[in-house]
Every structure is written in C-alpha cells, then in structure tokens.
Amino acid sequence: MSRLTATVAGLIAVGAALSTIPAAAAERSCGTLPGGPVPRTVTILHGPVTCPEARAAAKEYSTGEGTFHGPKNGPRSAQYITLPGGWRCSVIEQGGAACARGGSRSNPREQIGFILD
C-alpha cells in the first residue's frame, strides 16, 4: 500500500470515527492562532479542555516546543510528539494534527485538533 493510499485510508477512518461522536460531545471551535505562513484553526474534539488550553497546546506544537518520539524515518503510526501539560500528539500530516491527554489511547479524556488553513 502506498503512503498516499495509507494516508487517505487513515483520514477516512478518522472522519468516520468523528461522525459517531454524540451531540453532547460535539466539537467546539477555538478560533485561529495568528502568525505563521497560514492561520491554524484550533478545535476541541472531546472533553473538558478549555479553549485557552487547546490554543496553548497548538501553539506549543506549531512552534516546535514538543519532543519527538519514534523512528525518524519509520512509519507515521509509530511517531508522536509530547507537549507540556501531558499532551500526546500525532505527527502533522495532510495539514492537520490531533492531540490527546488522559484516559487511554483509544478513549482519551480530552482531545484537540488543529489544521493549517
């Protein structure tokens, strides 16, 4: 399977998973972060995280304050970034990334996402 095919399949799976979130746990927009070549839209995907916390994590990620883990030339599924405050984030791909903290990997207590517009 090519990298592009795997990426598209992964994004479809994420989209399908997000579409099953109940209305009570619906996404909440936290606006955009200024600066950089393009705005970064920040969204709370799940949990009691506040917009200031979500925006701070997205800013830390985009300014390189996180710590990279995993094989540098390995599969993206084995790579992740940790941020201050306990966030574990995906490596940015197709212009977006997601971060989670608390709970388990399959059922995080809090989850945010951000994309480059």
N, C-alpha and C positions, 0 to 999 in steps of 0.2 A: 504494500500500500504506500503510495507516495505521501510525502509530508503534507502537501496541499490537501489531498483526499482525507488524510487523518485529521487535519485541522478543521476542515468543513464538517466532517462527521462529529467531531467534538463539539463544535459550536451548535450544531443541530441538537445534540443531546442536551447541552446546557439550556438551550431555548425551550426544549420540551419539558425539562425539569422545572424551569422557572414558570412555565404556564400552569403548573399544577399547584402553585402556592395559593393557599386560601386567601380570600379578600382581606381578612383581618390582618394578614401578614404582608400586605401589598407593599410594593416598592415605594420609597419616599425620595423625592429629588432633593438634593442639597446644593443645586446650582452648579456653577463652574468655578474653577480655580483660574485666576489671572496669570499672565506671564507665559513664557514658553512660546514656541512657534505657533501653537494652536491651543484653544481652550480645552480644559479637561473637565468633562461632566462627571459629577460625583453622585452616586445613588446608594441609598441604604437598601439592601436587598432583603434583610431579615434581622429581627431582634431589636433590643432596646438601645442600640448605639445612637448617639446624638449626631446631628449634622456637624458641629464643630469637631467631634472626634473623627468622623468619617473624612472630613476635609483635611484634617491634620495628617491622617494616615496616607491619604492620596498624595499630599504634598511631600511627605517624607519619602514615599515610593518614587515619585517623579524627580526628586532632587538627588536620588541615589543614597539616601541615608540608611537603607536596608542592608542586610547581609545576605549574599547569595549562597545557596546550598545546592548540591547535586553536581553531576558531571558537566563540566563546561561545554563539551561537545556531544553530550548524551541526549537522550530523548527529553522533550519538554515536560513530559509527565513525571520525570524524576527530578525536575528542577523546581525550586521555590525560593522565595525571599522572605526573611523575617524582619519585622519592624518593631521599634519600641512600642510598648503597650500590649505586647502579646499577639500581634497580628501575624498571620502566615498567609503569604500572597502567591498567586500564580505568576509565572513569568509573562510579561506583556506579549500578547500575540494578537494579530489582526486588529491592532489599535486599542485593545482593552485588557484589563486585568481584574481579578477579584481577590479580596482578602477576607479571611475569617478568623475568629478567635472564640475560645470557649467551646464547650461541648466536644463532639467528636468530629473527625474529618468528614464523615458522611452526614452528620447532623449538627452543624455549628450553632452556637448560641447567638452569635452576631455575624453578619456577613455584609460586606460593602462591595461595590464595583465602580470602576471609572473607565471612561473611554476618551480617546482623543477625537475631538470633533473635526 
